[in-house]
Amino acid sequence: MNKAIIVLGFAATMLLLGRMFPFVVVTGFSRVIKNLSLAAFNAVLSPLVVVPVSALAAQWALPWRPDWWSGGAGLALDLVLLDGWIYWWHRANHVVPFLWRFHQVHHLDETLDASSALRFHFGEVLLSALVRALVIFILAIPLSSVIVFETIVALATIFHHSNLRLPPSLEHALSHLIVTPSIHWVHHHARRADTDSNYATVLSVWDKVFGSRSGTLRNVEMPIGVEGKRDEGLIGLIMRPFLRIGS
């Protein structure tokens, strides 16, 4: 419950700031309501499936974790490993056609703001939970580390999807350590070469290390979405992965 309050409060704050100090001026709230409706599905799904799956994986994890891998240093290592995992999982969602059918729902949003960070198909959330459970099981990551990581990921995702205009010097400085809007907006550029880049979620180093950082710079004219496709209504987005075979 505390995590939900923190995440929702931060999302509301970033959404408001993005309207007050926008990088791109946007009007209307219809797409925000659509994004929040998709988020509501996942809010129900999380306590029923996602959290129990992670808890079971942590409870029955392989008993190999050494004593030194604990405390603050152990938590830090867990966070780095999980961030590395989510980089590769995100990349797989763009490379594997079956996974892309679900992840595409997130990318079809044609405007970016804090609500975009909550817009995911429930099928992607379920698949992600299952794969993450395998990582937790193999690496023997405690549930406490998973909860801290998921909270950080939620806040980072809201931040780098936001429409908040940051001072260029601040954003440039932050980009050396974490993923900022200037980095992630390029990932949502409606040009497939850029869509298939900038996969990092928290630490920005992963794209540099694994050669997936785009050289494109964010600009106000940059079209957002999926190249050659348009956004759909709520029902269309929910049904899309099941009906649009090969899309």
N, C-alpha and C positions, 0 to 999 in steps of 0.2 A: 504494500500500500504506500509506504514512504517513497519507494522508487517511482510509482505512478504519479504521485503528487509532484515530485521533483521534475519529472519529465514533462508532464502536462503544463506545469507552471513555467518552465523554461521555454516550451514551445509557444505558449501564449505570449510570453514576453518578446521572443524573437519575431513572432508574427506581427506584433504591434510595432516594434522598432523598425521592422522591414517596411512597414507602411509609412512610418514617420520619417525615416531616413533611407529611402530606397535606392538601390543600385539601378533598378529599372522601374519606372512608374507603372503600376498595374491598378486596375479598378475591378470592383465586383467581388463577391464572395461565393459564387455558385460552385466554382471548382474547389474552393477550400472546404465547403460542405461535403462535396463528393470525396475528397481526400480523407476527411475526418470520418466519413461513413465507412470507408475501407478500413481505417484504423480501428473503428469500433468492432469489426469482426475479429480482428486480431487481439483486441483487448479482452474479448470473451474467451478466445482460444488460448491465450497465455496461461491463465491459472488452471485450465482444464487439461491441457496437453503439454505445452512448452515447458513450464516449470516442473511438472512431475517427471517428464522424460529426462531433463537435466539432473534432477535430484536422484533419480534411480541410477543414472550413469555414474554420478559421483559416489553413490553409496556402494555400488558393485564394481568400482574401478579396479584396475589391475594393482595388486599390492606391492608395488616396486619403488614407490616414491621415497627417496632417501631423507634422512632427518634434516640435512642441511637445507633442503628445499622447503622451507617453512618461514613463518614470520614475514616481516616486511619485504625482505629480499625475495622470498618465495612468491609473494603476491606480485611483486614487480615482474618477475620472470614469467609467471602465469599470464599476466596482462600482455606482455610482449609476444608470447607464443600464440595467444588467442587472437591478437591483432594480426599476426602473420597468417594464421589460419583463415581469418575472415577476408584477408586480401586475396588468397588463392580461391576461396569459395566464391567471392564476388567475381573474380576473373572467370571461373568455371561457368557462372551464370550467363556470361556473354559468349562463351565458346561452345558449350553444349546446347544444341538446339532445343532439347526437351526442357532444360532449365530456363533458357531464354524466353520460352513461351510464357512462363510465369513472371520472370523478372521484367519483361517488356512492359507489363502493366505499370510498373514504377516509372519507366522512362517515357511513357506516352504523355505524361503531364507536359503541357506546352508552356507553362510558366513555373518558375521556381520560387518557392518561399518555404517557411518553416513547416507548412502543412505537407509539402512534398516528402519530407523526411518520414512521415507516418503513413505514406501511401504505398502499401505492399499487398500483393495478393496473398490470401491465406494459404494457398498452396505453397508459395515460396517460403512462408514462415514455417510451415510444417516440415518441409524438406530441410530447411536450414537447421531446425531443432534436432532432427534425426542425425544429420551429419555432425553437428556440434556434440551431440551425445557420444558419438564414436570417438571424437577427439578427447572429450572429458574422460571417457573410459580408458583409453590407451595411455594418456598422460597422467592419469590419476589426479586431475585438477579438482580441488575441493569446491563445493557449491558456493562457498563464500566468495571465492575468486571469480566465479562465473557471474554472480550477482553484481559484483563491483564492475566487472568488465562490461556487462550488458548495460549498466547505467551510464558508464562512460561513452559507450558506443551510441546510445540513444542521444545523449547531449551533443556529442561530436557531429552526429548526422544532422541533427536539427540546426546546428551552427553552420555547417558547410553547405546546407541547402538554402539557407536564409537569404532574403533579399536585402539584408542590411548592408549599407554602404560604409565600409570601414576606411579610415585614413590609409592611403596607399603604403606609407612607411610602416604602419602597424601590421597591415596584412602581409607585407613582404617579409617582415621579421618573423611573424608567426608561421609562415609557410615553410620555413626551414625545419620546423619541428612537427607541426600538425597540419592536417588538411584544412584549408581555408576555402571560403566561397570561390575565390579566384581560381583555385585548382579544380574544385569539384564541378563548377558550372561548365567547364570545358567537357567533362565527362557526360554532361547532358546536352551537349551541342548536337543538333540534328544533322550531324555528318558522321557516318558510321566509323570512320577512322578515328575520330575523337571520342565517340561513344565507347569504343573498345580501347580505352586508355584511362589513366588516372583512377585506378581501382582502389587505392588505399582509403581506409576509413578513419583511423585516428592518427597514427604516425605517417608522415608524408614520405618517409625514407623508402618505403617498399617499392614504389614505382621507379625510383631512381636505381635501386639495387637490381631490380628485375627487368629493367628496360621498357617499362610501359608508361613512362611519363610523356605526355603530349607537349609539343612545342608551341601549340596554339595558345594565344592569350585571350582571356575573356574580354568581351566588349559588349556594349549595350545593344548592338544590332544582331548579336548572335542568336539565331533561331534555336529554340529549345524543343526537344522531343525526339522522335524516332524518324530517321530519314525515310521519306516516301510514305509515311503513315500519319494518321490523325488520331487525336484523342477520342474517346468514346464516353458514353454515359455509364452510370454506375453498374447497371445490369450487364451491359456489353463488356465492361472490364472484368467483371466476375466470371462471365462465361467464356471470355476470349481464349484462355489457354486450352479449353476443352473443345472448342468449336473450330478455331482457326488452325487446323493442322497444317504444319509447314510454314506458318507465318512467323 
